[in-house]
Amino acid sequence: MFTLRLNRVRELRSLHGLSQKEMAAAIKVRRATISVIENGVIPTGDIMLRIASFFNKDPREIFFEGSVLSTAQEMNEKKIQKRLERANK
């Protein structure tokens, strides 16, 4: 089984030794906001920029890195393949 990594927020937060509560306070959002982002909800552009600024990173490095996009593309291709297989039965 593989884990789909939707963004690097949890990874970066952990590397900096921060709790969700500490990070939330630093970027002025609720702790629950950090939790849902770490679980794959795409944040608003404003929050995305706050997170990127906080970690001194380009937002693309956190939310749109190649492996994340590649994994999503692979999943989409598998879904298409399954549909084709079902249609050809």
Secondary structure, 3 states (H helix, E strand, C coil): CCCCCCCCHHHHHHHCCCCHHHHHHHHCCCHHHHHHHHCCCCCCHHHHHHHHHHCCCCHHHHHCCHHHHHHHHHHHHHHHHHHHHHHCC
